[in-house]
């Protein structure tokens, strides 16, 4: 294959790769997508839910009870 053939094959592969990348990364255009995206942002900014019961106390390593032999 001549140099022109390699150059033509290179451009065809570049264009095909670019079209694949553009098609995979395009944003959806429906109405619900924008609402879902807004809700995701609001959830990220909101406070985490508070637990209903207080957390259980954690014993430190030094407070272990001795084992009976």
N, CA, C and O atoms as CSV, one atom per row, in Angstrom:
chain,resi,resn,atom,element,x,y,z
A,1,UNK,N,N,0.858,-1.164,0.000
A,1,UNK,CA,C,0.000,0.000,0.000
A,1,UNK,C,C,0.907,1.232,0.000
A,1,UNK,O,O,1.940,1.261,0.670
A,2,UNK,N,N,0.513,2.210,-0.739
A,2,UNK,CA,C,1.331,3.407,-0.848
A,2,UNK,C,C,1.112,4.319,0.361
A,2,UNK,O,O,0.252,4.068,1.206
A,3,UNK,N,N,1.899,5.361,0.416
A,3,UNK,CA,C,1.788,6.325,1.508
A,3,UNK,C,C,0.435,7.008,1.541
A,3,UNK,O,O,-0.085,7.315,2.613
A,4,UNK,N,N,-0.134,7.246,0.370
A,4,UNK,CA,C,-1.451,7.886,0.306
A,4,UNK,C,C,-2.509,6.949,0.875
A,4,UNK,O,O,-3.450,7.403,1.526
A,5,UNK,N,N,-2.366,5.657,0.639
A,5,UNK,CA,C,-3.312,4.674,1.174
A,5,UNK,C,C,-3.259,4.616,2.689
A,5,UNK,O,O,-4.293,4.555,3.355
A,6,UNK,N,N,-2.032,4.635,3.237
A,6,UNK,CA,C,-1.891,4.657,4.691
A,6,UNK,C,C,-2.495,5.928,5.284
A,6,UNK,O,O,-3.154,5.882,6.323
A,7,UNK,N,N,-2.272,7.050,4.629
A,7,UNK,CA,C,-2.823,8.315,5.103
A,7,UNK,C,C,-4.351,8.291,5.052
A,7,UNK,O,O,-5.014,8.771,5.972
A,8,UNK,N,N,-4.902,7.739,3.986
A,8,UNK,CA,C,-6.348,7.639,3.866
A,8,UNK,C,C,-6.924,6.707,4.943
A,8,UNK,O,O,-7.947,7.022,5.550
A,9,UNK,N,N,-6.274,5.573,5.178
A,9,UNK,CA,C,-6.721,4.649,6.230
A,9,UNK,C,C,-6.644,5.304,7.602
A,9,UNK,O,O,-7.519,5.092,8.442
A,10,UNK,N,N,-5.609,6.093,7.834
A,10,UNK,CA,C,-5.460,6.796,9.111
A,10,UNK,C,C,-6.614,7.772,9.321
A,10,UNK,O,O,-7.190,7.820,10.408
A,11,UNK,N,N,-6.955,8.542,8.305
A,11,UNK,CA,C,-8.051,9.505,8.442
A,11,UNK,C,C,-9.396,8.811,8.641
A,11,UNK,O,O,-10.232,9.287,9.409
A,12,UNK,N,N,-9.607,7.693,7.956
A,12,UNK,CA,C,-10.855,6.951,8.125
A,12,UNK,C,C,-10.960,6.429,9.556
A,12,UNK,O,O,-12.024,6.526,10.167
A,13,UNK,N,N,-9.874,5.877,10.101
A,13,UNK,CA,C,-9.881,5.386,11.483
A,13,UNK,C,C,-10.076,6.517,12.482
A,13,UNK,O,O,-10.784,6.348,13.475
A,14,UNK,N,N,-9.460,7.666,12.233
A,14,UNK,CA,C,-9.633,8.817,13.134
A,14,UNK,C,C,-11.075,9.309,13.132
A,14,UNK,O,O,-11.626,9.616,14.189
A,15,UNK,N,N,-11.672,9.386,11.986
A,15,UNK,CA,C,-13.059,9.849,11.897
A,15,UNK,C,C,-13.994,8.840,12.567
A,15,UNK,O,O,-14.903,9.233,13.298
A,16,UNK,N,N,-13.782,7.557,12.328
A,16,UNK,CA,C,-14.621,6.530,12.956
A,16,UNK,C,C,-14.458,6.557,14.477
A,16,UNK,O,O,-15.451,6.469,15.200
A,17,UNK,N,N,-13.251,6.676,14.962
A,17,UNK,CA,C,-13.019,6.756,16.406
A,17,UNK,C,C,-13.646,7.994,17.017
A,17,UNK,O,O,-14.216,7.930,18.106
A,18,UNK,N,N,-13.544,9.121,16.324
A,18,UNK,CA,C,-14.158,10.355,16.824
A,18,UNK,C,C,-15.667,10.229,16.903
A,18,UNK,O,O,-16.275,10.693,17.868
A,19,UNK,N,N,-16.283,9.610,15.903
A,19,UNK,CA,C,-17.735,9.431,15.921
A,19,UNK,C,C,-18.171,8.516,17.063
A,19,UNK,O,O,-19.208,8.747,17.684
A,20,UNK,N,N,-17.393,7.494,17.337
A,20,UNK,CA,C,-17.715,6.594,18.450
A,20,UNK,C,C,-17.625,7.330,19.779
A,20,UNK,O,O,-18.507,7.190,20.625
A,21,UNK,N,N,-16.567,8.110,19.970
A,21,UNK,CA,C,-16.405,8.861,21.219
A,21,UNK,C,C,-17.520,9.877,21.394
A,21,UNK,O,O,-18.067,10.003,22.490
A,22,UNK,N,N,-17.866,10.595,20.350
A,22,UNK,CA,C,-18.939,11.593,20.427
A,22,UNK,C,C,-20.273,10.915,20.727
A,22,UNK,O,O,-21.055,11.426,21.530
A,23,UNK,N,N,-20.543,9.781,20.100
A,23,UNK,CA,C,-21.814,9.084,20.316
A,23,UNK,C,C,-21.922,8.550,21.740
A,23,UNK,O,O,-23.011,8.563,22.314
A,24,UNK,N,N,-20.831,8.085,22.318
A,24,UNK,CA,C,-20.882,7.521,23.664
A,24,UNK,C,C,-20.967,8.589,24.738
A,24,UNK,O,O,-21.516,8.325,25.808
A,25,UNK,N,N,-20.445,9.787,24.495
A,25,UNK,CA,C,-20.390,10.824,25.534
A,25,UNK,C,C,-21.401,11.947,25.341
A,25,UNK,O,O,-21.315,12.972,26.018
A,26,UNK,N,N,-22.333,11.778,24.455
A,26,UNK,CA,C,-23.319,12.845,24.278
A,26,UNK,C,C,-24.328,12.802,25.412
A,26,UNK,O,O,-24.580,11.747,25.995
A,27,UNK,N,N,-24.905,13.966,25.720
A,27,UNK,CA,C,-25.881,14.059,26.795
A,27,UNK,C,C,-27.260,13.701,26.267
A,27,UNK,O,O,-27.607,14.057,25.141
A,28,UNK,N,N,-28.047,12.999,27.074
A,28,UNK,CA,C,-29.430,12.734,26.672
A,28,UNK,C,C,-30.209,14.047,26.582
A,28,UNK,O,O,-29.913,14.993,27.312
A,29,UNK,N,N,-31.178,14.109,25.714
A,29,UNK,CA,C,-31.887,15.353,25.472
A,29,UNK,C,C,-33.335,15.316,25.959
A,29,UNK,O,O,-34.099,16.233,25.656
A,30,UNK,N,N,-33.732,14.291,26.699
A,30,UNK,CA,C,-35.116,14.248,27.147
A,30,UNK,C,C,-35.325,15.117,28.387
A,30,UNK,O,O,-34.360,15.479,29.061
A,31,UNK,N,N,-36.547,15.445,28.682
A,31,UNK,CA,C,-36.892,16.348,29.770
A,31,UNK,C,C,-36.565,15.741,31.136
A,31,UNK,O,O,-36.072,16.438,32.023
A,32,UNK,N,N,-36.835,14.460,31.306
A,32,UNK,CA,C,-36.637,13.818,32.603
A,32,UNK,C,C,-35.171,13.734,32.982
A,32,UNK,O,O,-34.855,13.721,34.172
A,33,UNK,N,N,-34.268,13.676,32.021
A,33,UNK,CA,C,-32.845,13.596,32.349
A,33,UNK,C,C,-32.390,14.841,33.100
A,33,UNK,O,O,-31.616,14.742,34.053
A,34,UNK,N,N,-32.859,16.002,32.684
A,34,UNK,CA,C,-32.448,17.227,33.369
A,34,UNK,C,C,-33.005,17.264,34.783
A,34,UNK,O,O,-32.339,17.762,35.691
A,35,UNK,N,N,-34.219,16.745,34.991
A,35,UNK,CA,C,-34.780,16.694,36.339
A,35,UNK,C,C,-34.022,15.699,37.217
A,35,UNK,O,O,-33.767,15.972,38.390
A,36,UNK,N,N,-33.666,14.559,36.655
A,36,UNK,CA,C,-32.893,13.570,37.403
A,36,UNK,C,C,-31.520,14.110,37.783
A,36,UNK,O,O,-31.042,13.877,38.893
A,37,UNK,N,N,-30.893,14.826,36.869
A,37,UNK,CA,C,-29.588,15.417,37.150
A,37,UNK,C,C,-29.690,16.463,38.261
A,37,UNK,O,O,-28.826,16.525,39.136
A,38,UNK,N,N,-30.737,17.280,38.227
A,38,UNK,CA,C,-30.950,18.277,39.270
A,38,UNK,C,C,-31.182,17.601,40.618
A,38,UNK,O,O,-30.654,18.060,41.631
A,39,UNK,N,N,-31.958,16.524,40.649
A,39,UNK,CA,C,-32.217,15.810,41.893
A,39,UNK,C,C,-30.936,15.188,42.442
A,39,UNK,O,O,-30.733,15.178,43.656
A,40,UNK,N,N,-30.074,14.671,41.578
A,40,UNK,CA,C,-28.788,14.116,42.021
A,40,UNK,C,C,-27.935,15.186,42.670
A,40,UNK,O,O,-27.287,14.930,43.686
A,41,UNK,N,N,-27.923,16.391,42.096
A,41,UNK,CA,C,-27.144,17.486,42.678
A,41,UNK,C,C,-27.721,17.912,44.021
A,41,UNK,O,O,-26.965,18.196,44.951
A,42,UNK,N,N,-29.035,17.962,44.141
A,42,UNK,CA,C,-29.661,18.329,45.416
A,42,UNK,C,C,-29.385,17.272,46.485
A,42,UNK,O,O,-29.162,17.614,47.646
A,43,UNK,N,N,-29.397,16.000,46.107
A,43,UNK,CA,C,-29.085,14.934,47.055
A,43,UNK,C,C,-27.634,15.028,47.520
A,43,UNK,O,O,-27.335,14.750,48.681
A,44,UNK,N,N,-26.740,15.416,46.623
A,44,UNK,CA,C,-25.332,15.539,46.987
A,44,UNK,C,C,-25.114,16.709,47.952
A,44,UNK,O,O,-24.211,16.657,48.787
A,45,UNK,N,N,-25.924,17.752,47.848
A,45,UNK,CA,C,-25.766,18.920,48.712
A,45,UNK,C,C,-26.512,18.793,50.029
A,45,UNK,O,O,-26.240,19.556,50.955
A,46,UNK,N,N,-27.443,17.857,50.143
A,46,UNK,CA,C,-28.243,17.746,51.356
A,46,UNK,C,C,-27.446,17.078,52.469
A,46,UNK,O,O,-26.421,16.439,52.234
A,47,UNK,N,N,-27.950,17.247,53.685
A,47,UNK,CA,C,-27.308,16.613,54.844
A,47,UNK,C,C,-27.571,15.114,54.817
A,47,UNK,O,O,-28.588,14.666,54.288
A,48,UNK,N,N,-26.649,14.338,55.390
A,48,UNK,CA,C,-26.909,12.894,55.451
A,48,UNK,C,C,-28.047,12.618,56.429
A,48,UNK,O,O,-28.227,13.382,57.377
A,49,UNK,N,N,-28.812,11.562,56.233
A,49,UNK,CA,C,-29.919,11.262,57.144
A,49,UNK,C,C,-29.407,10.946,58.539
A,49,UNK,O,O,-28.388,10.275,58.704
A,50,UNK,N,N,-30.124,11.436,59.540
A,50,UNK,CA,C,-29.743,11.192,60.928
A,50,UNK,C,C,-30.256,9.819,61.358
A,50,UNK,O,O,-31.384,9.453,61.029
A,51,UNK,N,N,-29.441,9.055,62.091
A,51,UNK,CA,C,-29.914,7.751,62.553
A,51,UNK,C,C,-31.019,7.926,63.593
A,51,UNK,O,O,-31.025,8.903,64.342
A,52,UNK,N,N,-31.950,6.978,63.636
A,52,UNK,CA,C,-33.083,7.065,64.564
A,52,UNK,C,C,-32.667,6.730,65.994
A,52,UNK,O,O,-33.246,7.272,66.936
A,53,UNK,N,N,-31.698,5.870,66.179
A,53,UNK,CA,C,-31.235,5.522,67.520
A,53,UNK,C,C,-29.798,6.016,67.686
A,53,UNK,O,O,-29.057,6.124,66.709
A,54,UNK,N,N,-29.409,6.316,68.925
A,54,UNK,CA,C,-28.030,6.772,69.130
A,54,UNK,C,C,-27.048,5.646,68.822
A,54,UNK,O,O,-27.385,4.472,68.976
A,55,UNK,N,N,-25.861,5.986,68.398
A,55,UNK,CA,C,-24.881,4.929,68.088
A,55,UNK,C,C,-24.465,4.178,69.347
A,55,UNK,O,O,-24.438,4.741,70.442
A,56,UNK,N,N,-24.144,2.908,69.177
A,56,UNK,CA,C,-23.699,2.098,70.302
A,56,UNK,C,C,-22.325,2.546,70.746
A,56,UNK,O,O,-21.493,2.886,69.905
A,57,UNK,N,N,-22.058,2.558,72.049
A,57,UNK,CA,C,-20.713,2.945,72.510
A,57,UNK,C,C,-19.695,1.889,72.088
A,57,UNK,O,O,-19.995,0.696,72.042
A,58,UNK,N,N,-18.521,2.342,71.792
A,58,UNK,CA,C,-17.451,1.450,71.359
A,58,UNK,C,C,-16.446,1.328,72.492
A,58,UNK,O,O,-15.960,2.330,73.016
A,59,UNK,N,N,-16.137,0.091,72.864
A,59,UNK,CA,C,-15.132,-0.123,73.906
A,59,UNK,C,C,-13.749,0.053,73.316
A,59,UNK,O,O,-13.482,-0.365,72.190
A,60,UNK,N,N,-12.883,0.667,74.078
A,60,UNK,CA,C,-11.509,0.794,73.601
A,60,UNK,C,C,-10.786,-0.526,73.843
A,60,UNK,O,O,-11.298,-1.400,74.542
A,61,UNK,N,N,-9.633,-0.664,73.280
A,61,UNK,CA,C,-8.868,-1.905,73.393
A,61,UNK,C,C,-8.394,-2.102,74.824
A,61,UNK,O,O,-8.285,-3.245,75.269
A,62,UNK,N,N,-8.109,-1.045,75.557
A,62,UNK,CA,C,-7.588,-1.141,76.922
A,62,UNK,C,C,-8.657,-1.560,77.917
A,62,UNK,O,O,-8.309,-1.974,79.023
A,63,UNK,N,N,-9.930,-1.477,77.588
A,63,UNK,CA,C,-11.009,-1.793,78.514
A,63,UNK,C,C,-11.483,-3.245,78.384
A,63,UNK,O,O,-12.577,-3.575,78.840
A,64,UNK,N,N,-10.696,-4.092,77.784
A,64,UNK,CA,C,-11.112,-5.478,77.645
A,64,UNK,C,C,-11.163,-6.152,79.010
A,64,UNK,O,O,-10.366,-5.850,79.899
A,65,UNK,N,N,-12.099,-7.056,79.157
A,65,UNK,CA,C,-12.166,-7.815,80.398
A,65,UNK,C,C,-11.189,-8.973,80.304
A,65,UNK,O,O,-11.047,-9.586,79.246
A,66,UNK,N,N,-10.520,-9.272,81.398
A,66,UNK,CA,C,-9.552,-10.395,81.357
A,66,UNK,C,C,-10.284,-11.717,81.183
A,66,UNK,O,O,-11.383,-11.920,81.698
A,67,UNK,N,N,-9.650,-12.594,80.453
A,67,UNK,CA,C,-10.223,-13.917,80.228
A,67,UNK,C,C,-9.965,-14.795,81.441
A,67,UNK,O,O,-8.890,-14.756,82.039
A,68,UNK,N,N,-10.960,-15.581,81.789
A,68,UNK,CA,C,-10.760,-16.528,82.904
A,68,UNK,C,C,-10.223,-17.837,82.326
A,68,UNK,O,O,-10.659,-18.295,81.270
A,69,UNK,N,N,-9.270,-18.422,83.042
A,69,UNK,CA,C,-8.654,-19.653,82.558
A,69,UNK,C,C,-9.159,-20.843,83.269
A,69,UNK,O,O,-8.738,-21.962,82.977
